[in-house]
Amino acid sequence: MVHGNARDTTAASEDGVANGGDVHQSFDDSFWDTLVGRAYEYYLEGAAFEQAEEIAQKAVSPAIDRQSDSVLTSLNQTQPQMLRAHRRADAHLRRRLREHWEPALDSQYAMIAAAEECGSEYDHRHVDVAVAANDAVFEALTRLHACACRIAFEIHTLLPRGSSRAATGRA
């Protein structure tokens, strides 16, 4: 919409509709029209180049305000289709990962569960003596073991979703 003179752009930016045009103008177009229009107005008023940041800030807010309802309406209208498409893609990815990695993931889960059970059994056998002796090392190691098991289960949850980087970040 920059192809007209800047005054036309300014008029379009004031009400969000250029000459009775599309009320559903894209956010990018509306933002650009508003930014150019406001900057031109300030230029005509004698604004210095150093005021560009202030000009941009004053232009951004009206563009966002004007388009927020349109963006929300569009999101509400397209949300069901978008969610179906994302869920299909997610299910497809999980199916492919499961086909390839299921034996390894099952082994991983079994090892984590076994480690958790061993730690729990050790805790039950020795907790009374450790509490009586006020054994801080036992308490610290028990908590570390529980934390390690929780993190291992989190990693196991992330891997079949295709979130290997997130799983690596938890390790």
Secondary structure, 3 states (H helix, E strand, C coil): CCCCCHHHHHHHHHHCCCCCCCCCCCHHHHHHHHHHHHHHHHHHCCCCHHHHHHHHHHHHHHHHHHHHHHHHHHHHHHHHHHHHHHHHHHHHHHHHHHHHHHHHHHHHHHHHHHHHHHHHHHHHHHHHHHHHCCCHHHHHHHHHHHHHHHHHHHHHHHHHHCCHHHHHHHC
